[in-house]
Amino acid sequence: MVLSKLKQGLTRTRNKIGHLLRSLSSDTSLEETMDSLEELLFTADVGPLASELLEKAETQLKSGELASPADVPQWLRDELTKVLLGPNGSPLPKTNSEGPTVVLVAGVNGAGKTTSIAKLCHWLGSQGNSVIVGACDTFRAAAVEQLQVWCERTGANCITGQPQSDPAAVAHDAAQAAIAQNIDYLIIDTAGRLHTQKNLMAELDKVARVLERIIPGSPHHSLLVLDATTGQNAIQQAKLFGECVPVSGIVLSKLDGTAKGGATLSISKQLSLPVLFIGLGESKEDLEVFDPGQFIDALFTPIQQ
């Protein structure tokens, strides 16, 4: 089921690289093979990783470690699988035995943060966990309203404040509510205004300090939602947010709408962060735990003619 959804979600990327994979599998010269491999890697938007792989492939073809160009597709699958970091065990383990496990969620406006939080609520709830969401993106009224609607759909309680209120105050109220109601998971939504990075950093820091004061050791997980359709630009976003909050994992949204699925590889390698979840649609069920092997299998499955 998951592999089928992945294949469907990666259709646009697979369409772009399918004919290049077939050309790699044919009997071609070294030069033609390298040209096809280069086009494939840059088409899939794997970023700086492409140069490293090209150099390694050429060296191994010349040395005979790779016997022929026909061996390159399987070699490439193996190399790319090594690059990807996925969750080691449960992506969001319940690490707080004495109260709510707190999950801080960050991401730029438009990255799919709100819908990703809704999907996380559904995913956690499907495993028998109770969830409260703190709507701390208080400076964007639509974000709070949208989050409330999604929480109603997923059965999660949503704690809100007044428009333009202090995000840390909402985090405080949400944490107190989670403790009082003996909730398993508290998810904290945050603002995503990268153009005011200094203010964003101060705001995230304040929210984190308030949470830690009420629930020691929190936030236990800090997730960054990245829009897969932005390709390599997502990496710069991640680096900026990494200066504001210690990110523990990535939620890659909108993977079903991108022809740049290869950017997942660069995100994992350059940031040394695991991709924990991937979004493959708009419904609350369209969130999957990331599996590197399944991702590569889906990416490299030949398109049916």
TINU-417144 format. One record per atom (N, C-alpha, C): residue in three letters; x, z, y. Coordinates in steps of 0.1 Angstrom, whole numbers, plus 5000, padded with zeros to 4 digits. Atoms other than C-alpha are relative to their C-alpha. Example, Ala and Ser with C-alpha at 12.3 -4.5 7.8 and 13.67 -1.06 7.14 Angstrom:
ALA500950004988
ALA512350784955
ALA500950005012
SER499150004989
SER513750714989
SER499250085011
This chain:
MET500850004988
MET500050005000
MET500950005013
VAL499249994988
VAL502750105025
VAL500849875001
LEU499250124999
LEU504949805016
LEU499149885005
SER500950114996
SER501949575020
SER499750005015
LYS500249994985
LYS501249715055
LYS501249975008
LEU498850034993
LEU504849685064
LEU500249855001
LYS499950145001
LYS504949325053
LYS499149935011
GLN500950054990
GLN501949255074
GLN500450035014
GLY499649964986
GLY503249445104
GLY501249935005
LEU498850074996
LEU506549265103
LEU499949854999
THR500250145001
THR505048925100
THR500749915010
ARG499550084989
ARG506148805134
ARG501649994999
THR498650005002
THR509748905127
THR500449924988
ARG499850075012
ARG509648765092
ARG499949855002
ASN500250144998
ASN508348435104
ASN501249945008
LYS498950054992
LYS511248405128
LYS501349994992
ILE498750005007
ILE513948475103
ILE499949944986
GLY500250055014
GLY512348335071
GLY500849874997
HIS499350125003
HIS513847985074
HIS501550025000
LEU498649974999
LEU517248125083
LEU500550074987
LEU499749935013
LEU517148345051
LEU500249894990
ARG500050105010
ARG516448035031
ARG501349915001
SER498850084998
SER519347845047
SER501250084995
LEU498949925004
LEU521648135039
LEU500150004984
SER500050005014
SER520648115003
SER500449864994
SER499650135005
SER521647745000
SER501549994999
ASP498550035001
ASP525047594992
ASP500549945013
THR499650054987
THR526547565026
THR501550045002
SER498649974996
SER530047575042
SER500150145006
LEU499849874993
LEU531547895056
LEU499549995014
GLU500450014986
GLU530947765091
GLU498550005002
GLU501550014999
GLU527347675085
GLU499450134996
THR500649875004
THR526748005068
THR500150105011
MET499849904989
MET528248205097
MET499049965012
ASP500950054989
ASP526147995122
ASP498650054997
SER501449965004
SER522948075102
SER499950155001
LEU500049854999
LEU523848445099
LEU499950055014
GLU500049974986
GLU524548465136
GLU498649985006
GLU501350034994
GLU521248305145
GLU499050104994
LEU501049915006
LEU519348525121
LEU500150145006
LEU499849864995
LEU520848855134
LEU499650015015
PHE500449994986
PHE520348765171
PHE498549975001
THR501450034999
THR516848625164
THR499250134997
ALA500749885004
ALA515848955147
ALA500350125010
ASP499749914989
ASP517349135178
ASP500750134995
VAL499349885005
VAL519749365159
VAL501050055010
GLY499249954989
GLY521849395191
GLY501550004996
PRO498649995002
PRO525549495190
PRO500450004986
LEU499749995014
LEU525349555153
LEU500349864994
ALA499850135005
ALA525349175149
ALA501549964999
SER498650045000
SER528949125159
SER500850074989
GLU499449935011
GLU530049395134
GLU499849944987
LEU500450065012
LEU528149235106
LEU500649864998
LEU499450135001
LEU529348885114
LEU501550014996
GLU498549985002
GLU533048995114
GLU500250044985
LYS499949955013
LYS532549175081
LYS499749904990
ALA500450115009
ALA530748885064
ALA501149904999
GLU499050115000
GLU533348635074
GLU501350054993
THR498849955007
THR536248855062
THR499850004985
GLN500349995015
GLN534548915028
GLN499849864994
LEU500150145005
LEU533748545024
LEU501449944998
LYS498650065001
LYS537348445031
LYS500850064989
SER499249935010
SER538748705008
SER499549994986
GLY500650025013
GLY536448624980
GLY499250124995
GLU500849895003
GLU534848964980
GLU498549964999
LEU501350075002
LEU531648764986
LEU500349874994
ALA499550125007
ALA531948484961
ALA499549875006
SER500550124994
SER529748234979
SER499050035011
PRO501049984990
PRO527348195008
PRO498750054994
ALA501349965007
ALA524448244983
ALA499950154998
ASP500049865002
ASP525548604980
ASP499750085013
VAL500149944987
VAL525148675017
VAL498650075002
PRO501349934998
PRO521348755018
PRO499950144994
GLN500149875007
GLN521649034992
GLN501050105007
TRP499049924993
TRP524849155009
TRP499450065013
LEU500549964988
LEU523049165042
LEU498950114999
ARG501049905002
ARG520149365028
ARG500750134997
ASP499349875003
ASP522549625014
ASP500750065012
GLU499449954988
GLU524449645047
GLU499050065010
LEU501049964990
LEU521349685068
LEU499350134995
THR500649875006
THR519949955044
THR500950125003
LYS499149904998
LYS523050155049
LYS499950055015
VAL500049974986
VAL522650145087
VAL498850095004
LEU501249934996
LEU519150285088
LEU499950154996
LEU500249865002
LEU518450655091
LEU498550034999
GLY501449965002
GLY515150785078
GLY499950154998
PRO500149865002
PRO513751125073
PRO500650054987
ASN499449935012
ASN515551355048
ASN499050104996
GLY501149915003
GLY512551515032
GLY498849975009
SER501150014991
SER509451585052
SER500449975014
PRO499650034987
PRO509651425086
PRO499750115010
LEU500349894991
LEU508051725103
LEU499850134992
PRO500149885008
PRO508752035081
PRO499550115009
LYS500549884993
LYS506952355090
LYS501150105000
THR498849925000
THR509952545101
THR499850145006
ASN500349874994
ASN508252845118
ASN499050074991
SER500849935010
SER506953085091
SER499250115007
GLU500749894994
GLU505753335117
GLU499049955011
GLY500950054990
GLY503553105139
GLY500049855000
PRO500150154999
PRO502952745150
PRO501349935000
THR498950094998
THR505552475145
THR499749915011
VAL500250074987
VAL505952315179
VAL500749864999
VAL499550144999
VAL506451935182
VAL499849955014
LEU500050064986
LEU507451805217
LEU500149854998
VAL500050155000
VAL506651435222
VAL500249945013
ALA499650074987
ALA508251225249
ALA499949854998
GLY500150155001
GLY508150855258
GLY499649955014
VAL500450064987
VAL507750625288
VAL498549974999
ASN501450044999
ASN504250545300
ASN499949864994
GLY500250135006
GLY502950255280
GLY500749984986
ALA499250015013
ALA505150315249
ALA499150024988
GLY500949965011
GLY502150425228
GLY500150144996
LYS499949855003
LYS502750795231
LYS498750074997
THR501349945002
THR499150895233
THR499449974986
THR500550045013
THR498050695203
THR500950054988
SER499149955010
SER501150805184
SER499750154997
ILE500449865002
ILE500151175190
ILE498850014992
ALA501350005008
ALA496651095177
ALA500349984985
LYS499750035014
LYS498150945146
LYS500750124993
LEU499349885006
LEU500451245141
LEU499050114997
CYS501149905003
CYS497351475144
CYS499349964987
HIS500750045012
HIS495651275117
HIS500950024988
TRP499149995011
TRP498751265095
TRP500250154996
LEU499949865003
LEU499251635098
LEU498750064994
GLY501349955005
GLY495551705093
GLY499749964986
SER500250055013
SER495451495062
SER500750084989
GLN499249915010
GLN497951735046
GLN499550145001
GLY500649865000
GLY495752035053
GLY500450095011
ASN499549924988
ASN497352145086
ASN499050005011
SER500750004988
SER495552265116
SER500949975012
VAL499250054989
VAL496652115149
VAL499350025014
ILE500450004986
ILE496352185186
ILE501049925009
VAL499250094991
VAL497551945213
VAL500050055014
GLY499949964986
GLY498752045248
GLY500249885008
ALA500050124992
ALA497951775273
ALA500850025013
CYS499249974989
CYS500951825296
CYS500449895009
ASP499850114991
ASP501051485311
ASP498950005011
THR501149974991
THR498951625339
THR500049915013
PHE499950084988
PHE500051375366
PHE499349864998
ARG500650135003
ARG498351085349
ARG498650034994
ALA501349965005
ALA494651165346
ALA499549924988
ALA500450085011
ALA493950875323
ALA500650044987
ALA499349955012
ALA496451015298
ALA499350124994
VAL500749885005
VAL494651345295
VAL498649964994
GLU501350045005
GLU491251175291
GLU500149934987
GLN499850085012
GLN492550935265
GLN500450094989
LEU499549905010
LEU494251225246
LEU498850084995
GLN501249925004
GLN490951425246
GLN499249924991
VAL500850095009
VAL489151125231
VAL500649994986
TRP499350015013
TRP491751085204
TRP499950134992
CYS500149875007
CYS491751455196
CYS498650024994
GLU501449995006
GLU487951445191
GLU499949924987
ARG500050095011
ARG488451155167
ARG500750064988
THR499249955011
THR491051335147
THR499850154996
GLY500349865004
GLY489651685147
GLY500950105006
ALA499049904994
ALA492451845168
ALA499450055013
ASN500449944987
ASN491752085196
ASN501049965011
CYS499250054989
CYS493051965230
CYS500050105011
ILE499949904988
ILE494252215257
ILE500449925012
THR499850084987
THR494052065292
THR500150105012
GLY500049934988
GLY494652185327
GLY499349925011
GLN500650084989
GLN493452075361
GLN500949885003
PRO499250114996
PRO494551735374
PRO501150055009
GLN498849974991
GLN498051755390
GLN500550154998
SER499549875002
SER498552105376
SER501450004993
ASP498749995005
ASP501852235364
ASP500049984985
PRO500050035015
PRO502652085329
PRO500450134992
ALA499649895008
ALA504452405319
ALA498950114999
ALA501249915001
ALA501252605326
ALA499149964989
VAL500850055011
VAL499352385302
VAL500750034987
ALA499249975013
ALA502152425276
ALA499850154997
HIS500149865002
HIS501852805281
HIS498650034994
ASP501449985006
ASP498052795275
ASP499849954986
ALA500150065014
ALA498352565245
ALA500850094990
ALA499249915009
ALA501052795230
ALA499250134996
GLN500749875002
GLN498953105235
GLN498849974991
ALA501250045008
ALA495852925220
ALA500449984985
ALA499550035013
ALA497952805190
ALA500350134992
ILE499749875006
ILE499053165183
ILE498750074997
ALA501249935002
ALA495653315188
ALA499149954989
GLN500850075010
GLN494053065165
GLN500749984986
ASN499250015013
ASN496753085138
ASN500249864996
ILE499950145003
ILE497352715141
ILE501449964994
ASP498850045007
ASP499952535119
ASP501049925009
TYR499150094992
TYR501252275144
TYR499449995014
LEU500350024986
LEU501252265182
LEU500849875005
ILE499450124995
ILE501951915196
ILE499950005015
ILE500050004985
ILE502951895233
ILE500349865005
ASP499850124993
ASP502451575252
ASP500750025013
THR499249984988
THR504851525281
THR499949875009
ALA500150124990
ALA505051295312
ALA501149904996
GLY499050115004
GLY506950965309
GLY500449925012
ARG499750084988
ARG508050875344
ARG501549995001
LEU498550015000
LEU511650755339
LEU500649975014
HIS499550034986
HIS511950635375
HIS500350125008
THR499749884993
THR512050995386
THR500850094989
GLN499449935011
GLN514551105359
GLN500450145003
LYS499649864996
LYS515851415378
LYS498850094999
ASN501249925001
ASN512251545381
ASN499550014986
LEU500450005014
LEU511451445345
LEU500950104992
MET499149915007
MET514551635333
MET499650155003
ALA500449874996
ALA513551945352
ALA498750044994
GLU501349975006
GLU509951925340
GLU500150034985
LEU499949985014
LEU510851885304
LEU500750134996
ASP499249885002
ASP513352165306
ASP499150125002
LYS500949894997
LYS510752395321
LYS498950024989
VAL501050005011
VAL508152305295
VAL500650064987
ALA499349955012
ALA510752375267
ALA500250155002
ARG499749854998
ARG511652715283
ARG498850084998
VAL501349925001
VAL508052825285
VAL499650014985
LEU500350005014
LEU507452725249
LEU500950104992
GLU499149925007
GLU510552905237
GLU499750155003
ARG500349864997
ARG509553225255
ARG498850054992
ILE501249955007
ILE506153235238
ILE500249994985
ILE499850035015
ILE507153085204
ILE501549994998
PRO498550005001
PRO510853175198
PRO500549884990
GLY499550105008
GLY512852885185
GLY499449865002
SER500650134997
SER510552615198
SER500649935012
PRO500750095010
PRO510252325202
PRO500849984988
HIS499350015013
HIS511152295165
HIS500349854997
HIS499750145002
HIS510951915166
HIS499749935014
SER500250084988
SER511351675196
SER500149864997
LEU500150145004
LEU510151325190
LEU499949915012
LEU500050104989
LEU510651025212
LEU499349884995
VAL500850125004
VAL508050745210
VAL500749885007
LEU499550134995
LEU509650395215
LEU499249894996
ASP500850125002
ASP507850065218
ASP500949904994
ALA499150105007
ALA509249825192
ALA500049875007
THR500150144994
THR508149525213
THR501049995011
THR499050014990
THR510749615239
THR501449974995
GLY498750035006
GLY513649555215
GLY501150095004
GLN498849934996
GLN517049655228
GLN499850095012
ASN500349914988
ASN515549805260
ASN499650144995
ALA500449875004
ALA514150085239
ALA501250104998
ILE498849925002
ILE517750205233
ILE500450075013
GLN499749944987
GLN518350265270
GLN499050115003
GLN501049904998
GLN515050455272
GLN500450134992
ALA499749895009
ALA516150675243
ALA501250085006
LYS498849944995
LYS519550745259
LYS499650095012
LEU500449934988
LEU517850855292
LEU499250124996
PHE500849885004
PHE515351085274
PHE500950104993
GLY499049915007
GLY518251225253
GLY500750095010
GLU499449924990
GLU519651355285
GLU499150115005
CYS501049904995
CYS516451545292
CYS499650104989
VAL500549915011
VAL515551685258
VAL500849964987
PRO499250035012
PRO517451715225
PRO499049934989
VAL500950075009
VAL515551445205
VAL500550014986
SER499649985014
SER515451505168
SER499549884991
GLY500450115008
GLY513751185157
GLY499149905008
ILE500750114993
ILE512050855167
ILE498749974993
VAL501350065004
VAL508450735164
VAL500049865006
LEU500050144995
LEU508550355166
LEU498649944999
SER501450054999
SER505250225178
SER500049855002
LYS500350144998
LYS503749875179
LYS500949914992
LEU499150095008
LEU505949745151
LEU499249884995
ASP500850115005
ASP503049525141
ASP499949895010
GLY500250094990
GLY503149345174
GLY501349935005
THR498750044995
THR506849255177
THR500649894991
ALA499250105008
ALA509048965167
ALA501550055000
LYS498649944998
LYS512049205174
LYS500150124990
GLY499949895009
GLY511749425143
GLY501450044997
GLY498649965002
GLY515549415139
GLY500550105009
ALA499549904990
ALA515849635169
ALA499950144994
THR500049875007
THR514949925146
THR501450044994
LEU498649985005
LEU518449885131
LEU500950055011
SER499249954989
SER520149925164
SER499650135005
ILE500549874995
ILE517950215175
ILE500650114991
SER499549905010
SER518950405143
SER501550025001
LYS498649995001
LYS522650315144
LYS500650055013
GLN499449974987
GLN523450345182
GLN499650145004
LEU500549874995
LEU521450665187
LEU500450114989
SER499749915011
SER522450825153
SER498850104999
LEU501349935002
LEU518750935151
LEU499249944989
PRO500950065010
PRO516350895122
PRO498749955006
VAL501450054997
VAL513250685126
VAL499250074990
LEU500849925008
LEU510750925113
LEU498649944996
PHE501350065002
PHE507450735117
PHE500049865007
ILE500350134994
ILE506350375124
ILE498549985002
GLY501450034997
GLY503150265140
GLY499749854996
LEU500350145005
LEU501549955123
LEU498649965004
GLY501350044996
GLY498249925141
GLY499450105010
GLU500649924989
GLU495750085165
GLU499250124995
SER500949905005
SER493650305142
SER500950134997
LYS499349875002
LYS494450675136
LYS500850014986
GLU499350005013
GLU495550595100
GLU501349925000
ASP498950105000
ASP498150335111
ASP501350065004
LEU498749944998
LEU501150565110
LEU500650034986
GLU499349985013
GLU503650565081
GLU501350075002
VAL498649945000
VAL506650775073
VAL501049894997
PHE499050115001
PHE509650555077
PHE500850014987
ASP499150015012
ASP511450445045
ASP500949885002
PRO499050114998
PRO514650245051
PRO499949894990
GLY500150105010
GLY514450065018
GLY498849925000
GLN501350084999
GLN510849965021
GLN500049915013
PHE499950084988
PHE511549845057
PHE500849874997
ILE499250125002
ILE514349615046
ILE499349914990
ASP500750085010
ASP512349495016
ASP498949915007
ALA501050074993
ALA509449405039
ALA500649895009
LEU499450094991
LEU511749245064
LEU500549874993
PHE499350115007
PHE513449025038
PHE499149934990
THR500950065009
THR510448935017
THR499749865005
PRO500250144996
PRO510148545018
PRO498649985004
ILE501450044996
ILE507148415037
ILE499549894990
GLN500650095010
GLN504848235013
GLN499749865007
GLN500250134994
GLN504747865020
GLN498649944996
